[in-house]
Amino acid sequence: MIIQCTSCDKRFNVPDSAVTAAGRLVECSSCGNQWTQYPAKKKPTGTKPISRPVKTTLKKKINKTKSPIPYSKEYMQEKWGTSIQSYAVKKGLSKKISKTKKQKSIQTKVRVGFGFFNYIIVFFVLSTFFIGVLSFERGRLTRKFPFLEPYIDHFFESLEIFKILILDFFR
């Protein structure tokens, strides 16, 4: 069956069994318009069908299992459980958030890592603090621990060389 959107006149091909006699709510995938679609009325053709006698002895009895028509409410109910909306909410496919999801999101907050650049910033701040304290306490450390004086002097000479290297790089 071909159905047509009532708003944008786009046409869609839908199986005949998808629309029951009670009608079905359909939505246009192009414009989002929703309407209730009823089965199309069959137009009588100009020719009459030829009737043939049916032999009852040769007629086979066909046992069809009664199952819901595809795309009907009963079929979707059987396939997805209680309803499509509750299934979508449960699986997180819907924009609506279930109560359990809200409770979980409140209880478990998203844990954000510290990040690479934050580690770099902390490293530079701590190293600047260490160099400042070492420079401030240089005289006291060399009086209490005289064997550290060449190491402290070498450290500050290395910092001066590194500073000159950085300044030359940017010139």
C-alpha positions, 0 to 999 in steps of 0.5 A: 500500500502506498500512503501519502503524507498529509503535510508534505505529500511525500509517498511511502510504500508500506505493507498492506498488513501493517495498517489494521482496520482500526487505523495506525498512527504513522509519522512522516520521516521527511517532515515529522508530521503524524497522522492516523492512517486507515487501510486504503479502500479497494476500488472495484475493477471493471472485470469480474473475477472468474469463479471456478468450482472448488472440489472439497476433496482435493482442498488442503487444510492449511494450518496457520499459526495466529500471530500478530500482524507485523507493525501492529500494536500487538506485534510490537507489544509481543516483540519489545515487551511492555511497550516500545517507549518503556523499552527505549527508556530502559535501554537509554535510546529515548530522550526521556530519562527513567527514574532509575537513570536519574537516580544513578546519574545523581549517585555516580557523578562522571569522574573527570581525569586530571589531564595532561596539561594540568600535570604540566602546569602543576610540575612547573609550579612545583619546580618554580616553588622548589627553585625559589625555596632553594635560592632563598635557603642557599646560604643556610644549606651551605653552612649546615651542609658544606658538602652540598655547596658544589651541587647547589652551585652547579644546579644554579649554573645549569639553570642560567645556561638553560635560561640563556638557551631558551632566550636564544631560541626565541630570538 
